[in-house]
Amino acid sequence: MLPCNVVLRGEGFRTSISIADPHELMDAPAFAELSAEAAHRLKTALASLDDIVTG
C-alpha cells in the first residue's frame, strides 16, 4: 500500500478530486523511483477522469 492520499469533495453538482503528490509523501532518495511511478499512475488516472467528464 502506497501513502497516496486521494480526497473527493462534493461541491454542489460537481465533485472535486485532490491527490497528494507522492514525491512529497515519499521524499527519501530510496523512494525516488517508486514515488515517480506512483505520481505517473495517479496523473494518468486523473487525466482519464477528465476525459470522461469533458468527453
Buried (B, 14 or more C-beta within 10 A) or exposed (E): EBEBEEEEEEEEEEEEEEBEBBEEBBEEEEBEEEBEEBBEEBEEEEEEEEEEEEE
